Amino acid sequence: MSEWYRAAYRPPSKLTPPEWMAKNVRISNSERSAFFDIEQTPWWREPLELAADNSVHEIVVMAPTGSGKSTIAEGLCPYIVAEDPGPFLYASQTDPDAKFWVESRAMPAMKSCEALKHLWPQDRSKARKTEIIWPHMPMLFGGANMSNFQEKSIRWGYGDEVWAWNPGLVREFLGRHHNRWNRRFYLVSQGGYEGDELSQEFAKTDRAEWSWQCQECHEFHAYDRSQRKYDRIKGEDGAIDQQASADTTRLVCPSCEHEYPDNPLNRRTLTNSAKYISAGGGLNGYRGFHVHAFAIWWIPWREYVLEELQAKAQLQAGDVTRWRQLTQKRDARPWDENMAIERKSVLKSQRTKEEIEKNPKAKLPGETHRFMTIDKGGDHFWAVIRAWSKGQWSTMLWEGYIPGKGGKEPEIRAIQEKFGVLDAHVFMDVSFEMPETLQLCSDNDWTGIRGEDRDFFAWDQKGNTKASERLYSRVNRKSQASRGGQNRWIGIAANPVRDILWRLVNRQGMPFEVLPDASKAYHAHMKAEVREPFKTAGSTRTKYKWTNRKHKANHLWDGEVYQVAAALMFHLFEGSESVDPPEK
C-alpha cells in the first residue's frame, strides 16, 4: 500500500520536460535510441520545455518530414499524465491515422513508462484504442473533424500535420480550451499554404528560426535552401546527371563563404551548434519555431538536392507538384499558389495539317507515345491527337470537330486508326451522360477520364503509412451487366492539371507545339477559361480555380487538359532537363 501511496502522492519532478522524457520514456520505433533522447533532436528541446511554462498557451512548430514530429508527441503523452495532468486531445488528419499512431507509438510508450504503471485504469473499458480515462484525467485521440472537437473541454491539445486539416478546424480545435489559464496547445506540422490557418497561427508567434553557427566566422544563420551549393554535372547524353550533381552538395556560410562538405560530422556539428533566433514580435503567450530539413543531421544534404533536381526536372513539364512538396515537406514553408504567369503566344510546330495528312501514321523522330483525347459536346465530339517524346517535347497532329453518329461512333474510330493511336491511348471525357459515354468507351476498349475538384489523389503504398500524392486516380472499374464488357475510367485533379497545361501553352516547360494552321475554334476554346482566386468557407487561404465565366465552348481546351493527364499517367515528363523554379 505504501508503494502505491508514494507513487500517487509524490512531489512534481524538478526535471525539465525533455529531461523527464529522457529518463522515463521508451521510443518503440526510433533508429537512434531506445529511450527518448533530446540530444538526437536538439531542435525539439525548447518547444518541449514550454510544456512546463504556464505563461505560454500556444506553440506552433513548422518542421520537415523525418524530423521527429511524432516522437515529441510520444514523449508529451506520458509527461502530461505523470507530471501535469489535465484533459488531453490528440488530433491527427483522420480517425484511422490517429488510431494507427496510438496503437503503434503512443500506447507502447505509455505502457513501458514506469512512472505510469500505478495510474493505468483497472477497468479495461476505460483504456480503449482512442480513449484512456486515467484516474485523474481523460486522454482522447481522433481525427480532425467536428464530431471529435464538439463538446470537448480540454487543457492540453496536440494537433498533428495541421496543414492537411479542413478549413475552420484549427479554430474549432483551439476553441476547446475554454480560456483555461494553464492551457497548452501544440500545432505541429510541415508547411501548408500561404494564408491558411496554420500560417495565420504561426504569424501570431515570434517565428524563431533554428540557426546554425559557422565554425569559421562564428556567425549564426537560419538554415535555408539558398545555402546549399552543388556542381552541375552532365552525362554523356548532355543531360544533367542528377545523382552525380547531388553528390557534390555542400553548405556554404552566407557571411564568410566557408564550405562544409556533406558528411555526418559536419551535419551533426552544425546542428549541435544551432539555436533558435527569434524574428521578434509575436503575441503574448504564443511561441513559434521553424526547422529546415538541412538541420536533420541524419539526412544527407545531397538527398535534398536530389529531390530539388527532380522537382526542377518536372518543372520542365510545367508541373510544380514536386516543387510544392519540396517547399512544404522539406523547407517546411507555406506554398503560394499564385502563378502570376503572363499569357504568351503559342509555340507553333514546323509541320502543317497538309504535311501530316500525307502519312498520318508515321512516327516522328524521337516520338515515344501518341494519345487521342476526346470531349463530348451534346450530340457531337471534339478531339485532339498529340505525339509525345518522353522528357523532350509534345506536338499536335490533329484537332477538330467530330459529328456524333450514335452507337459505337465509327467516325471517331476511323480518325483513331488513321493516325495509328492505340486503343489504350484513347481517353474520352465521361463527365457528360456518364453511363452512355462509359458504354461507348467499353465498346471501343477506350478509357474514360473525368475531372474532379481536388488537389490530388492519395495513393496508398504497401508498407507505408503515408500515401503518395498523384494528380490522377487509380483505374476505376465496373462491370457492364446489360451489354457485357467492363467500364473503366480515371479521375484527374482538374485544377492542378489545368495549371500544368497553362504553363506549357505559355512556354514554361518542355516545348508544347500547336499546328500553325490550327482551327479558329481551337484558339477560341483555349481562351475560354480563366484562373480566378477564391476563398473557401471558414478560411482566409486564397485558392485558385479555373472557370468558364462566359460559358464559351471549351472542348478542345479540355482535350488538351486530358493530353497532359495522359502524359502524367505514362510518366512522360520525367527525365527532362532541369529548369529554374518559378519565382515565389
C-alpha positions in Angstrom: 0.0 0.0 0.0 2.8 2.4 0.8 4.4 1.9 -2.6 1.1 2.9 -4.3 0.6 5.8 -1.9 4.1 7.2 -2.6 3.5 6.8 -6.4 0.2 8.7 -6.2 1.3 11.5 -3.9 4.9 12.1 -4.9 6.0 15.8 -5.5 6.4 17.1 -9.0 9.8 16.3 -10.7 12.4 19.0 -10.8 13.5 17.9 -14.3 12.6 19.9 -17.4 10.1 18.1 -19.6 12.7 16.8 -22.1 14.9 15.7 -19.2 12.0 13.8 -17.7 11.2 12.2 -21.0 14.8 11.1 -21.4 14.7 9.4 -18.1 11.2 7.8 -18.3 10.0 7.3 -21.9 10.9 4.5 -24.2 10.6 5.0 -28.0 9.5 1.9 -29.9 10.3 2.9 -33.5 13.4 5.0 -33.2 16.5 4.0 -35.2 18.8 6.2 -33.0 17.9 5.5 -29.3 15.6 3.1 -27.3 14.9 6.0 -24.9 13.7 9.5 -25.7 17.0 11.4 -26.3 16.7 15.1 -26.8 20.4 15.2 -27.8 19.5 13.5 -31.0 16.9 16.1 -31.9 18.0 19.3 -30.2 15.6 21.5 -32.2 12.8 20.0 -30.0 14.3 21.0 -26.7 12.9 24.5 -26.4 9.4 23.7 -27.8 9.2 20.8 -25.2 10.5 22.9 -22.3 7.5 25.2 -22.9 5.2 22.3 -21.7 6.1 23.4 -18.2 5.6 27.1 -18.8 2.1 28.3 -18.0 2.8 31.7 -19.5 2.8 30.1 -23.0 -0.6 28.9 -24.3 0.2 28.0 -27.9 3.3 26.5 -29.5 3.4 26.3 -33.3 6.2 24.2 -34.9 6.8 24.0 -38.6 9.2 21.2 -39.3 10.1 18.9 -42.2 9.2 15.3 -42.6 11.5 13.0 -40.7 12.4 15.5 -38.0 10.7 13.6 -35.1 7.3 15.3 -35.0 5.6 12.1 -33.9 8.3 11.4 -31.3 7.7 14.5 -29.3 4.0 13.6 -29.0 5.2 10.2 -27.7 7.2 12.0 -25.0 4.5 14.5 -24.2 1.7 12.0 -23.5 3.5 10.2 -20.6 4.8 13.5 -19.2 1.4 15.1 -19.1 -0.2 12.1 -17.4 2.6 11.8 -14.8 3.6 15.4 -14.2 1.0 17.9 -15.3 -2.4 16.2 -15.8 -5.4 17.7 -17.5 -7.9 16.8 -20.2 -5.9 16.0 -23.4 -6.9 15.7 -27.0 -4.6 14.4 -29.8 -5.9 15.3 -33.3 -4.4 13.7 -36.4 -5.6 14.1 -40.0 -8.2 11.3 -39.9 -9.6 8.8 -37.3 -7.6 5.9 -38.9 -4.4 7.9 -38.7 -5.0 8.7 -35.0 -5.8 5.1 -34.3 -2.7 3.8 -36.0 -0.5 6.3 -34.2 -2.0 5.4 -30.8 -1.5 1.6 -31.4 2.0 1.8 -32.9 3.5 4.7 -31.0 1.6 6.2 -28.0 0.4 3.0 -26.3 3.8 1.3 -26.3 5.5 4.5 -25.0 2.9 4.8 -22.1 2.8 1.2 -21.2 6.6 0.9 -20.9 6.8 4.1 -18.7 7.4 3.1 -15.1 6.0 6.4 -13.9 2.6 5.5 -15.2 2.3 1.9 -14.0 0.3 2.8 -10.9 -2.1 5.0 -12.9 -3.4 2.6 -15.5 -7.1 2.2 -15.2 -8.1 -1.2 -13.7 -11.3 -1.2 -15.7 -10.4 -2.3 -19.3 -13.3 -0.3 -20.7 -11.5 2.9 -19.7 -8.4 2.1 -21.7 -9.6 1.8 -25.3 -7.7 2.4 -28.5 -8.8 6.0 -28.9 -9.6 6.9 -25.3 -7.9 6.4 -21.9 -9.8 7.5 -18.8 -7.0 7.8 -16.3 -8.0 8.2 -12.6 -7.2 11.9 -12.7 -7.7 12.9 -16.4 -9.2 11.8 -19.8 -7.0 11.4 -22.8 -8.6 11.3 -26.3 -7.3 10.5 -29.7 -9.0 11.2 -33.0 -9.1 12.7 -36.4 -9.5 16.4 -37.1 -13.3 16.7 -37.5 -16.2 18.4 -35.9 -17.6 15.3 -34.2 -14.3 14.9 -32.3 -14.0 18.6 -31.4 -17.5 19.5 -30.4 -18.5 19.5 -26.8 -14.9 18.7 -25.7 -13.3 20.8 -23.0 -9.5 20.3 -22.7 -6.5 21.8 -21.2 -3.9 20.1 -23.4 -4.2 19.9 -27.2 -1.8 18.4 -29.8 -2.5 19.0 -33.5 -0.6 16.8 -35.9 0.1 17.8 -39.5 -2.3 20.7 -39.2 -1.6 21.8 -42.8 -3.9 19.0 -44.1 -6.9 19.8 -41.9 -10.1 21.1 -43.5 -10.8 24.9 -43.2 -12.2 26.0 -39.9 -11.0 23.0 -37.9 -7.9 24.7 -36.4 -10.1 27.5 -35.0 -12.5 24.9 -33.6 -9.7 22.9 -32.1 -8.2 25.9 -30.4 -11.6 26.9 -29.0 -11.7 23.7 -26.9 -9.6 25.2 -24.1 -12.4 27.4 -22.8 -9.9 30.0 -21.6 -8.2 27.9 -19.1 -5.3 29.9 -17.6 -2.9 27.0 -17.8 -3.9 25.7 -21.2 -1.2 24.4 -23.6 -1.8 23.7 -27.3 0.8 22.4 -29.8 0.3 22.7 -33.5 3.0 20.7 -35.2 3.2 20.3 -39.0 5.1 20.6 -42.2 4.4 23.7 -44.3 0.9 24.3 -45.7 -0.4 27.1 -47.9 0.0 30.9 -47.7 -2.9 32.3 -45.8 -4.2 29.0 -44.3 -5.0 28.7 -40.6 -1.6 27.2 -39.8 0.2 30.2 -41.4 -2.1 32.5 -39.5 -1.3 30.9 -36.2 2.4 30.9 -36.9 2.2 34.6 -37.8 1.0 35.3 -34.2 4.3 33.9 -32.8 7.8 35.2 -32.6 8.7 33.0 -35.6 12.0 31.6 -34.2 14.4 30.0 -36.7 16.7 27.1 -35.9 20.0 28.7 -36.9 23.5 27.1 -37.2 26.8 28.8 -36.3 29.6 28.9 -38.8 32.7 27.3 -37.3 35.0 29.8 -39.1 33.4 33.3 -38.6 31.0 32.2 -35.7 28.0 34.0 -37.3 24.6 32.4 -36.9 22.4 31.7 -40.0 18.9 30.2 -40.2 19.1 27.0 -42.3 17.9 27.8 -45.8 17.8 26.3 -49.3 19.9 29.2 -50.6 22.9 28.0 -48.6 23.3 24.7 -50.5 25.8 24.5 -53.3 26.4 21.8 -55.9 28.1 21.3 -59.3 26.0 20.7 -62.4 27.5 17.5 -63.8 26.2 16.4 -67.2 26.1 12.8 -68.5 27.2 11.6 -71.9 23.8 12.5 -73.4 24.3 16.1 -72.3 21.5 16.0 -69.7 22.1 16.8 -66.0 23.3 13.7 -64.1 21.1 14.3 -61.0 22.8 11.8 -58.7 26.4 12.9 -59.6 25.4 16.5 -59.2 23.7 15.9 -55.9 26.8 14.0 -54.6 28.8 17.3 -54.8 26.5 19.1 -52.3 28.0 21.3 -49.6 26.6 24.0 -47.3 28.1 27.5 -47.6 28.2 30.2 -45.0 26.5 33.3 -46.2 29.0 35.5 -44.3 32.4 34.1 -44.9 31.6 31.6 -47.7 33.3 28.8 -45.9 32.1 25.5 -47.4 31.0 22.4 -45.4 31.1 19.1 -47.4 28.1 16.8 -46.9 29.2 14.3 -44.3 27.7 13.1 -40.9 30.4 15.0 -38.9 29.6 18.4 -40.5 25.9 17.9 -40.3 26.0 16.9 -36.7 28.5 19.6 -35.7 26.4 22.4 -37.3 23.1 21.4 -35.8 24.7 20.9 -32.4 26.0 24.5 -32.7 22.5 25.8 -33.5 20.0 27.7 -31.5 16.6 29.4 -32.1 16.8 33.0 -33.1 13.5 34.9 -32.8 12.3 37.2 -35.5 10.8 39.3 -32.8 7.3 40.5 -32.0 4.5 38.0 -31.6 1.6 38.0 -29.2 1.9 37.2 -25.6 1.5 33.5 -24.9 2.5 32.5 -28.4 5.7 30.8 -29.5 6.7 29.7 -32.9 9.6 27.6 -34.2 10.7 26.7 -37.7 13.2 24.0 -38.7 14.6 23.3 -42.2 15.5 19.8 -43.5 19.2 20.7 -43.5 19.1 20.7 -39.7 18.2 17.0 -39.6 21.7 15.7 -39.2 21.0 12.0 -40.1 19.5 13.0 -43.5 22.3 13.8 -46.1 22.0 17.2 -47.7 22.5 15.5 -51.1 19.1 13.8 -50.7 17.5 17.3 -50.5 19.5 18.4 -53.6 18.5 15.2 -55.5 14.8 16.0 -54.7 15.4 19.6 -55.8 16.8 18.5 -59.2 14.0 16.0 -59.7 11.5 18.8 -58.9 13.2 21.2 -61.3 13.1 18.5 -64.0 9.3 18.2 -63.5 9.0 21.9 -63.9 10.1 21.3 -67.5 6.6 19.9 -67.8 5.0 22.9 -66.2 4.2 20.7 -63.2 5.0 22.3 -59.9 3.8 19.4 -57.8 7.3 18.2 -56.7 8.5 21.8 -56.1 5.4 22.4 -53.9 6.1 19.3 -52.0 9.8 20.2 -51.6 8.8 23.6 -50.2 6.1 22.2 -47.8 7.7 19.0 -46.7 11.5 19.8 -46.7 11.7 23.5 -46.4 8.7 23.4 -44.0 7.4 26.6 -45.6 3.9 27.5 -46.8 3.3 27.3 -50.6 2.0 30.3 -52.5 -0.4 29.1 -55.2 -0.4 32.4 -57.2 1.2 31.5 -60.5 1.4 35.1 -61.9 2.1 33.9 -65.5 1.8 36.2 -68.4 0.0 34.9 -71.5 2.3 34.3 -74.4 1.8 33.3 -78.0 1.6 29.5 -78.6 4.6 27.6 -79.9 3.9 26.6 -83.5 5.2 23.4 -85.0 7.0 23.2 -88.3 4.5 20.6 -89.7 1.2 21.7 -91.1 -2.0 19.7 -91.3 -1.4 19.1 -95.0 2.1 17.6 -94.4 0.9 15.4 -91.6 -2.1 14.1 -93.7 0.4 12.6 -96.3 1.5 9.9 -93.8 -0.6 10.4 -90.6 0.6 7.1 -89.0 4.3 7.9 -89.4 6.2 8.2 -86.1 8.1 11.4 -85.6 11.8 11.3 -84.8 12.0 10.7 -81.0 8.3 10.0 -80.6 7.5 7.6 -77.8 3.7 7.9 -77.3 0.6 9.1 -79.1 -2.7 10.0 -77.5 -6.1 10.8 -78.7 -8.3 12.7 -76.2 -12.0 13.3 -76.7 -14.6 15.6 -75.1 -18.3 15.1 -75.7 -20.5 18.1 -76.5 -24.1 17.0 -76.7 -24.6 15.0 -79.9 -21.1 15.6 -81.2 -17.4 15.3 -80.1 -14.2 17.3 -80.2 -10.8 15.6 -80.2 -7.0 16.3 -80.0 -4.3 14.0 -81.2 -0.7 14.6 -80.0 2.7 12.9 -80.3 4.9 12.9 -77.3 8.7 12.4 -76.8 9.3 11.4 -73.2 11.0 14.2 -71.3 11.5 16.2 -74.6 8.5 17.6 -76.4 4.9 17.3 -77.5 3.5 18.3 -80.9 -0.1 18.4 -82.2 -1.0 16.1 -85.1 -4.8 16.8 -85.3 -7.6 18.7 -83.6 -11.2 19.2 -84.6 -14.9 18.5 -84.5 -16.4 15.1 -85.0 -20.2 14.7 -85.6 -22.0 12.1 -83.5 -23.3 9.0 -85.2 -24.9 7.2 -82.3 -23.9 3.7 -81.3 -20.2 3.0 -81.4 -19.2 6.3 -83.1 -17.4 4.8 -86.2 -16.1 8.2 -87.3 -14.1 8.6 -84.1 -12.7 5.1 -84.6 -11.8 6.0 -88.2 -9.7 9.0 -87.1 -8.1 7.0 -84.4 -7.0 4.3 -86.8 -5.9 6.9 -89.4 -3.4 8.3 -87.0 -2.4 4.9 -85.6 -3.5 5.6 -82.0 -3.7 2.5 -79.8 -7.0 1.8 -78.1 -5.3 2.0 -74.7 -4.1 5.5 -75.6 -7.6 6.9 -76.3 -9.2 8.8 -73.5 -12.8 10.2 -73.5 -14.3 12.6 -71.0 -17.2 10.7 -69.4 -18.5 13.5 -67.2 -21.4 14.2 -69.6 -24.1 11.5 -69.9 -21.7 9.2 -68.0 -23.5 5.8 -68.4 -23.8 6.2 -72.2 -20.3 7.6 -72.6 -18.8 4.8 -70.4 -20.6 2.3 -72.5 -19.1 3.9 -75.7 -15.6 3.6 -74.1 -16.3 -0.1 -73.2 -17.5 -0.9 -76.7 -14.3 0.5 -78.2 -11.9 -0.5 -75.4 -11.1 3.1 -74.7 -10.6 4.6 -71.2 -12.9 7.1 -69.6 -11.5 10.2 -67.9 -13.1 12.9 -65.8 -12.0 16.0 -63.9 -12.6 16.2 -60.2 -12.4 19.2 -57.9 -9.5 18.1 -55.7 -5.8 19.0 -55.3 -4.5 15.4 -55.6 -5.3 11.7 -55.2 -3.7 9.8 -52.3 -2.1 6.5 -53.5 -1.6 4.1 -50.6 1.5 2.0 -50.9 2.1 -1.3 -49.2 4.2 -1.0 -46.1 3.9 2.8 -46.0 1.7 4.7 -43.5 1.8 7.8 -45.7 0.2 8.0 -49.1 1.9 9.5 -52.1 0.2 12.3 -54.0 -0.7 12.0 -57.6 -2.8 14.1 -60.0 -4.8 11.1 -61.2 -6.6 8.3 -59.6 -6.2 4.5 -59.9 -8.3 2.9 -62.6 -12.0 2.7 -61.6 -13.6 -0.5 -62.9 -17.3 -1.5 -63.1 -18.7 -4.5 -65.0 -21.4 -3.6 -67.5 -24.2 -6.2 -66.9 -26.5 -5.1 -69.7 -24.2 -5.3 -72.7 -21.2 -7.0 -71.4 -17.6 -5.7 -71.2 -16.2 -3.5 -68.5 -16.3 0.2 -67.8 -13.1 1.8 -66.7 -12.3 5.4 -66.0 -9.7 7.6 -64.3 -10.2 10.7 -62.3 -7.9 13.6 -62.5 -7.2 16.6 -60.2 -8.7 19.1 -62.7 -7.3 22.4 -61.4 -3.7 21.3 -60.9 -3.6 19.6 -64.4 -5.1 22.8 -65.9 -2.3 24.7 -64.2 0.3 22.5 -65.9 -1.4 23.0 -69.3 -1.4 26.7 -68.8 2.4 26.7 -68.1 3.1 24.5 -71.2 1.0 26.6 -73.5 2.7 29.7 -72.2 6.2 28.3 -72.8 7.1 27.5 -69.2 8.1 23.9 -69.6 9.0 21.4 -72.4 8.1 22.5 -76.0 4.4 22.1 -76.4 3.7 22.7 -80.1 0.4 23.6 -81.8 -0.3 23.2 -85.5 0.4 26.5 -87.3 -2.9 26.1 -89.1 -4.9 25.0 -86.1 -8.6 25.9 -86.4 -10.1 29.2 -85.2 -12.3 27.0 -82.9 -9.1 25.6 -81.2 -7.7 29.1 -80.4 -11.2 30.2 -79.2 -11.6 27.2 -76.9 -8.1 27.7 -75.5 -9.1 31.1 -74.3 -12.5 30.1 -72.8 -11.3 29.5 -69.2 -9.6 31.9 -66.8 -7.9 31.2 -63.5 -9.5 33.1 -60.6 -8.8 33.5 -56.9 -11.4 32.4 -54.4 -11.6 31.6 -50.6 -13.1 28.5 -49.1 -15.7 28.8 -46.4 -14.2 29.3 -43.0 -10.7 30.0 -44.3 -8.8 33.1 -45.4 -6.5 31.0 -47.6 -6.6 32.1 -51.2 -7.0 29.3 -53.7 -7.3 29.4 -57.5 -9.8 27.7 -59.7 -10.3 27.6 -63.5 -13.7 28.9 -64.5 -15.6 29.5 -67.7 -17.3 32.8 -66.8 -19.0 33.4 -70.2 -20.0 29.8 -70.9 -17.9 29.7 -74.0 -17.2 26.4 -75.8 -14.0 24.9 -74.2 -14.0 21.3 -75.6 -10.5 21.5 -77.2 -9.1 23.1 -74.0 -10.4 20.0 -72.2 -8.9 17.8 -74.8 -5.5 19.4 -74.1 -6.1 19.0 -70.4 -6.6 15.3 -70.9 -3.5 15.1 -73.1 -1.5 16.5 -70.1 -3.2 14.0 -67.8 -2.3 11.1 -70.1 1.3 12.2 -70.2 1.4 12.3 -66.4 0.0 8.8 -66.2 2.7 7.5 -68.6 5.4 9.5 -66.8 6.4 11.4 -69.9 7.6 14.4 -68.1 10.3 12.5 -66.3 13.9 12.7 -67.5 13.6 16.3 -68.6 16.5 18.8 -68.4 16.3 20.8 -65.2 14.9 24.3 -65.4 14.9 27.1 -62.8 11.9 27.1 -60.5 9.1 29.7 -60.6 9.8 32.8 -58.5 7.6 32.9 -55.4 
